[in-house]
Amino acid sequence: MSSVIKKFIYWLFNSSDNSILANLLIKYREKVRYLKVCNVNDAHFLMDVESAKTVFHANTVATKEPHTIEWIDKYFSKGDVFYDIGANVGVFSLYVAAKYDSDIKVISFEPEALNYAQLNRNVYNNNFQDIITTYGIAISDKTEFRTMENWW
C-alpha cells in the first residue's frame, strides 16, 4: 500500500469530522482495523477500532457518559480497585488504567465473546496487562449457569 493511501486512511479514521466516511469504509469494504488514540482528561490510551460501533466508542469516550468520568475522577485514587462490570470493549477500564497507571488495579467483566475479545486487544495494545485483569463472565446476584439469551 502506498504511503499516500496510508496517510489518507489515517486522516480518514482519525478525523472526528469524517466518522460517517469511516463507518462506510468499514461497513462496505474489507474489514479494517486500526488503533485510535483517545484522550480523556489528559489520560491517553489506544482503542482497537474495527467496526462502526467501535469508531463511535473511540470518538465519544469523553462525551458519551461524562457523569461516569466525573464519578471516577471524584471517587477513585491511587491504591484503589476499580471493578468494571459489563465492561464492553473497556472504555472505562482503559481510562482508569491510563489515569492511575500501576497505582490502581482494574478488574473487568464482560460476558459477550466479541466484546471480551476486543477488551483484551485493548488491554494488550496499551500494555495494561499488569493493571487490568479481564474475565469473560457475567456478574449477578445469583450463582447459576445461564446463556445470554435467557438472561433477561
Backbone as CSV, one residue per row, in Angstrom:
resi,resn,N_x,N_y,N_z,CA_x,CA_y,CA_z,C_x,C_y,C_z
1,MET,0.843,-1.163,0.000,0.000,0.000,0.000,0.897,1.238,0.000
2,SER,0.563,2.199,-0.849,1.406,3.387,-0.952,1.266,4.260,0.291
3,SER,2.275,5.096,0.509,2.246,5.963,1.689,1.130,7.002,1.588
4,VAL,0.766,7.407,0.382,-0.323,8.366,0.206,-1.643,7.751,0.672
5,ILE,-1.877,6.492,0.306,-3.097,5.805,0.726,-3.097,5.618,2.235
6,LYS,-1.952,5.218,2.786,-1.865,5.052,4.240,-2.160,6.367,4.963
7,LYS,-1.614,7.479,4.466,-1.866,8.780,5.082,-3.339,9.157,4.986
8,PHE,-3.959,8.874,3.833,-5.374,9.167,3.663,-6.214,8.355,4.640
9,ILE,-5.923,7.080,4.739,-6.676,6.223,5.654,-6.489,6.699,7.087
10,TYR,-5.255,7.051,7.465,-5.004,7.560,8.815,-5.823,8.825,9.060
11,TRP,-5.793,9.764,8.096,-6.556,11.000,8.229,-8.045,10.707,8.331
12,LEU,-8.541,9.827,7.485,-9.954,9.490,7.448,-10.438,8.967,8.793
13,PHE,-9.672,8.060,9.379,-10.106,7.448,10.626,-9.824,8.292,11.848
14,ASN,-8.911,9.208,11.773,-8.551,9.987,12.952,-9.135,11.386,12.952
15,SER,-9.940,11.699,11.964,-10.619,12.978,11.924,-12.035,12.794,12.447
16,SER,-12.397,13.521,13.494,-13.742,13.360,14.062,-14.811,13.830,13.085
17,ASP,-14.460,14.686,12.120,-15.432,15.163,11.134,-15.755,14.118,10.085
18,ASN,-14.983,13.059,10.029,-15.161,12.072,8.977,-15.652,10.725,9.479
19,SER,-16.351,10.716,10.601,-16.783,9.434,11.146,-17.766,8.719,10.223
20,ILE,-18.578,9.477,9.470,-19.504,8.838,8.528,-18.721,8.116,7.440
21,LEU,-17.708,8.786,6.897,-16.881,8.129,5.878,-16.174,6.904,6.437
22,ALA,-15.681,7.032,7.656,-15.007,5.892,8.282,-15.981,4.737,8.465
23,ASN,-17.181,5.043,8.928,-18.185,3.999,9.115,-18.523,3.311,7.801
24,LEU,-18.681,4.092,6.744,-18.995,3.498,5.444,-17.857,2.624,4.943
25,LEU,-16.628,3.108,5.099,-15.485,2.326,4.650,-15.414,1.005,5.408
26,ILE,-15.618,1.060,6.702,-15.578,-0.162,7.498,-16.726,-1.092,7.110
27,LYS,-17.900,-0.524,6.907,-19.074,-1.346,6.644,-19.032,-1.988,5.259
28,TYR,-18.591,-1.266,4.246,-18.718,-1.745,2.876,-17.431,-2.248,2.242
29,ARG,-16.345,-2.070,2.880,-15.072,-2.535,2.342,-14.549,-3.675,3.193
30,GLU,-13.411,-4.179,2.794,-12.778,-5.220,3.590,-12.585,-4.685,5.010
31,LYS,-12.747,-5.549,5.976,-12.641,-5.136,7.374,-11.281,-4.477,7.627
32,VAL,-11.322,-3.315,8.219,-10.118,-2.538,8.508,-9.977,-2.439,10.017
33,ARG,-8.796,-2.639,10.516,-8.552,-2.497,11.949,-7.405,-1.503,12.117
34,TYR,-7.566,-0.607,13.056,-6.506,0.336,13.367,-6.627,0.727,14.832
35,LEU,-5.644,1.423,15.324,-5.647,1.889,16.703,-5.892,3.388,16.713
36,LYS,-6.838,3.819,17.513,-7.141,5.241,17.635,-6.687,5.726,19.005
37,VAL,-6.007,6.841,19.026,-5.567,7.439,20.282,-6.748,8.191,20.888
38,CYS,-7.065,7.888,22.127,-8.129,8.572,22.861,-7.501,9.381,23.986
39,ASN,-8.006,10.569,24.191,-7.506,11.437,25.250,-8.701,11.915,26.068
40,VAL,-8.737,11.512,27.320,-9.813,11.926,28.222,-9.159,12.524,29.463
41,ASN,-9.385,13.798,29.685,-8.808,14.481,30.856,-7.314,14.193,31.005
42,ASP,-6.588,14.279,29.934,-5.140,14.050,29.892,-4.716,12.614,30.155
43,ALA,-5.637,11.683,30.147,-5.302,10.252,30.204,-5.360,9.735,28.766
44,HIS,-4.249,9.258,28.259,-4.156,8.815,26.870,-4.144,7.293,26.810
45,PHE,-4.922,6.735,25.891,-4.911,5.298,25.657,-5.333,5.004,24.223
46,LEU,-5.034,3.792,23.780,-5.371,3.358,22.427,-6.624,2.500,22.461
47,MET,-7.461,2.654,21.426,-8.616,1.770,21.265,-8.487,1.054,19.934
48,ASP,-8.651,-0.257,19.985,-8.678,-1.084,18.788,-10.014,-0.825,18.091
49,VAL,-9.959,-0.333,16.858,-11.166,0.045,16.134,-11.310,-0.851,14.924
50,GLU,-12.457,-1.543,14.844,-12.674,-2.466,13.732,-14.064,-2.385,13.139
51,SER,-14.936,-1.569,13.703,-16.309,-1.507,13.214,-16.878,-0.120,13.470
52,ALA,-18.046,0.134,12.904,-18.721,1.411,13.125,-18.992,1.621,14.615
53,LYS,-19.314,0.541,15.305,-19.592,0.618,16.748,-18.366,1.088,17.512
54,THR,-17.211,0.539,17.185,-16.014,0.924,17.932,-15.471,2.276,17.480
55,VAL,-15.766,2.703,16.248,-15.444,4.081,15.844,-16.230,5.028,16.752
56,PHE,-17.515,4.710,16.958,-18.358,5.522,17.843,-17.791,5.547,19.258
57,HIS,-17.454,4.377,19.809,-16.887,4.315,21.168,-15.628,5.175,21.273
58,ALA,-14.743,5.048,20.288,-13.474,5.785,20.332,-13.690,7.287,20.205
59,ASN,-14.643,7.697,19.370,-14.876,9.126,19.150,-15.679,9.787,20.260
60,THR,-16.354,9.014,21.098,-17.228,9.601,22.125,-16.820,9.230,23.548
61,VAL,-15.592,8.779,23.718,-15.130,8.365,25.047,-15.387,9.448,26.086
62,ALA,-15.053,10.679,25.773,-15.145,11.756,26.766,-16.538,12.360,26.869
63,THR,-17.388,12.153,25.860,-18.668,12.856,25.839,-19.893,11.962,26.014
64,LYS,-19.776,10.667,25.788,-20.945,9.787,25.843,-21.498,9.669,27.260
65,GLU,-20.639,9.488,28.228,-21.066,9.368,29.625,-20.168,10.230,30.514
66,PRO,-20.277,11.549,30.379,-19.390,12.418,31.169,-19.588,12.259,32.675
67,HIS,-20.808,11.901,33.101,-21.059,11.711,34.526,-20.271,10.526,35.086
68,THR,-20.033,9.508,34.239,-19.238,8.358,34.693,-17.776,8.758,34.856
69,ILE,-17.258,9.528,33.905,-15.874,10.023,34.001,-15.735,10.902,35.252
70,GLU,-16.704,11.778,35.494,-16.667,12.637,36.689,-16.705,11.808,37.971
71,TRP,-17.530,10.770,37.986,-17.637,9.888,39.155,-16.308,9.191,39.425
72,ILE,-15.669,8.682,38.365,-14.358,8.032,38.510,-13.347,9.023,39.067
73,ASP,-13.316,10.225,38.479,-12.356,11.246,38.920,-12.575,11.653,40.383
74,LYS,-13.824,11.659,40.809,-14.142,12.114,42.171,-13.877,11.058,43.241
75,TYR,-14.180,9.791,42.932,-14.187,8.771,43.976,-13.033,7.779,43.951
76,PHE,-12.195,7.806,42.935,-11.099,6.841,42.890,-9.762,7.545,43.033
77,SER,-8.843,6.824,43.673,-7.493,7.365,43.853,-6.487,6.222,43.858
78,LYS,-5.234,6.565,43.958,-4.161,5.563,43.965,-4.419,4.524,45.046
79,GLY,-4.151,3.265,44.697,-4.308,2.179,45.640,-5.677,1.517,45.620
80,ASP,-6.638,2.105,44.924,-7.987,1.543,44.869,-8.081,0.387,43.872
81,VAL,-9.203,-0.323,43.935,-9.537,-1.354,42.953,-10.802,-0.896,42.238
82,PHE,-10.759,-0.843,40.927,-11.896,-0.419,40.106,-12.494,-1.647,39.443
83,TYR,-13.768,-1.927,39.703,-14.471,-3.049,39.085,-15.327,-2.517,37.946
84,ASP,-15.053,-2.980,36.738,-15.822,-2.571,35.558,-16.733,-3.732,35.180
85,ILE,-17.977,-3.680,35.628,-18.924,-4.776,35.412,-19.743,-4.458,34.175
86,GLY,-19.644,-5.330,33.181,-20.236,-5.044,31.873,-19.318,-4.105,31.115
87,ALA,-18.047,-4.469,31.056,-17.003,-3.587,30.539,-17.118,-3.273,29.054
88,ASN,-17.857,-4.073,28.300,-17.958,-3.900,26.867,-16.549,-3.988,26.292
89,VAL,-16.066,-2.983,25.567,-14.724,-3.046,24.981,-13.677,-2.395,25.885
90,GLY,-14.106,-1.924,27.072,-13.148,-1.479,28.077,-12.875,0.002,28.176
91,VAL,-13.773,0.846,27.684,-13.516,2.282,27.687,-13.152,2.796,29.082
92,PHE,-13.959,2.467,30.082,-13.702,2.986,31.427,-12.530,2.283,32.096
93,SER,-12.350,1.012,31.817,-11.170,0.293,32.324,-9.894,0.935,31.792
94,LEU,-9.890,1.242,30.502,-8.719,1.866,29.877,-8.472,3.256,30.447
95,TYR,-9.538,4.010,30.645,-9.400,5.359,31.209,-8.763,5.300,32.597
96,VAL,-9.290,4.429,33.454,-8.758,4.317,34.821,-7.298,3.863,34.791
97,ALA,-6.994,2.874,33.969,-5.615,2.376,33.890,-4.670,3.459,33.374
98,ALA,-5.111,4.230,32.380,-4.261,5.297,31.834,-4.088,6.432,32.841
99,LYS,-5.136,6.730,33.567,-5.078,7.838,34.528,-4.185,7.520,35.729
100,TYR,-4.300,6.301,36.273,-3.591,5.963,37.505,-2.394,5.055,37.303
101,ASP,-2.189,4.580,36.082,-1.072,3.701,35.742,-1.068,2.494,36.686
102,SER,0.064,2.135,37.201,0.149,0.930,38.034,-0.236,1.196,39.491
103,ASP,-0.743,2.402,39.778,-1.135,2.749,41.141,-2.566,2.329,41.468
104,ILE,-3.233,1.632,40.546,-4.596,1.169,40.759,-4.752,-0.190,40.099
105,LYS,-5.671,-0.990,40.562,-5.958,-2.300,39.969,-7.344,-2.233,39.346
106,VAL,-7.484,-2.742,38.125,-8.761,-2.752,37.425,-9.155,-4.204,37.166
107,ILE,-10.394,-4.537,37.514,-10.927,-5.871,37.244,-12.159,-5.687,36.370
108,SER,-12.098,-6.229,35.151,-13.150,-6.013,34.154,-13.881,-7.308,33.842
109,PHE,-15.213,-7.223,33.810,-16.063,-8.364,33.495,-16.867,-8.047,32.232
110,GLU,-16.793,-8.935,31.234,-17.578,-8.769,30.008,-17.960,-10.144,29.478
111,PRO,-19.249,-10.494,29.527,-19.656,-11.837,29.121,-19.782,-12.063,27.614
112,GLU,-19.997,-11.012,26.826,-20.201,-11.203,25.394,-18.857,-11.459,24.723
113,ALA,-18.756,-12.528,23.969,-17.472,-13.033,23.463,-16.719,-12.047,22.574
114,LEU,-17.394,-11.399,21.632,-16.694,-10.473,20.735,-16.226,-9.224,21.468
115,ASN,-17.054,-8.711,22.363,-16.629,-7.567,23.178,-15.468,-7.951,24.091
116,TYR,-15.533,-9.160,24.659,-14.463,-9.636,25.532,-13.142,-9.742,24.757
117,ALA,-13.212,-10.230,23.518,-12.004,-10.324,22.692,-11.425,-8.933,22.425
118,GLN,-12.285,-7.988,22.114,-11.803,-6.636,21.848,-11.297,-5.964,23.125
119,LEU,-11.941,-6.218,24.240,-11.455,-5.724,25.528,-10.020,-6.198,25.754
120,ASN,-9.760,-7.461,25.499,-8.411,-7.997,25.689,-7.413,-7.423,24.696
121,ARG,-7.836,-7.166,23.464,-6.942,-6.495,22.499,-6.598,-5.096,22.997
122,ASN,-7.588,-4.391,23.549,-7.328,-3.050,24.067,-6.366,-3.080,25.253
123,VAL,-6.532,-4.036,26.132,-5.603,-4.179,27.264,-4.196,-4.443,26.750
124,TYR,-4.069,-5.368,25.809,-2.763,-5.733,25.257,-2.123,-4.549,24.514
125,ASN,-2.897,-3.875,23.663,-2.345,-2.776,22.855,-1.871,-1.610,23.704
126,ASN,-2.391,-1.486,24.908,-1.961,-0.418,25.818,-0.934,-0.889,26.834
127,ASN,-0.573,-2.167,26.770,0.367,-2.756,27.709,-0.119,-2.607,29.158
128,PHE,-1.432,-2.831,29.351,-2.048,-2.731,30.666,-2.267,-4.098,31.311
129,GLN,-1.564,-5.125,30.872,-1.781,-6.477,31.396,-1.528,-6.571,32.890
130,ASP,-0.651,-5.744,33.424,-0.364,-5.778,34.858,-1.343,-4.927,35.673
131,ILE,-2.174,-4.140,34.988,-3.121,-3.257,35.661,-4.549,-3.798,35.565
132,ILE,-4.920,-4.269,34.362,-6.293,-4.723,34.110,-6.334,-6.241,34.023
133,THR,-7.207,-6.840,34.804,-7.491,-8.279,34.733,-8.892,-8.419,34.162
134,THR,-9.048,-9.251,33.126,-10.353,-9.407,32.486,-10.930,-10.793,32.734
135,TYR,-12.257,-10.828,32.819,-12.980,-12.087,32.970,-14.149,-12.095,31.982
136,GLY,-14.280,-13.176,31.234,-15.351,-13.317,30.263,-16.587,-13.930,30.880
137,ILE,-17.077,-13.326,31.932,-18.259,-13.837,32.634,-19.186,-12.672,32.988
138,ALA,-20.430,-13.015,33.264,-21.397,-12.027,33.740,-21.400,-12.025,35.265
139,ILE,-21.829,-10.925,35.832,-21.945,-10.791,37.278,-23.431,-10.711,37.624
140,SER,-23.839,-11.445,38.644,-25.242,-11.481,39.042,-25.345,-11.635,40.548
141,ASP,-26.563,-11.512,41.047,-26.807,-11.740,42.465,-27.120,-13.208,42.751
142,LYS,-27.057,-14.058,41.715,-27.335,-15.486,41.850,-26.144,-16.298,41.371
143,THR,-25.975,-17.477,41.942,-24.946,-18.398,41.483,-25.631,-19.433,40.610
144,GLU,-25.427,-19.312,39.305,-26.049,-20.237,38.368,-25.400,-20.085,36.995
145,PHE,-25.614,-21.069,36.149,-25.165,-21.009,34.770,-26.356,-20.687,33.891
146,ARG,-26.210,-19.707,33.014,-27.276,-19.337,32.096,-26.661,-18.913,30.780
147,THR,-27.432,-19.021,29.733,-26.998,-18.475,28.441,-27.464,-17.032,28.367
148,MET,-26.770,-16.233,27.567,-27.101,-14.822,27.484,-28.524,-14.570,26.991
149,GLU,-29.022,-15.396,26.055,-30.368,-15.137,25.534,-31.443,-15.379,26.595
150,ASN,-31.145,-16.107,27.665,-32.104,-16.333,28.742,-31.856,-15.412,29.939
151,TRP,-30.928,-14.509,29.788,-30.505,-13.664,30.899,-31.620,-12.733,31.361
152,TRP,-32.354,-12.172,30.411,-33.349,-11.153,30.752,-34.665,-11.780,30.906
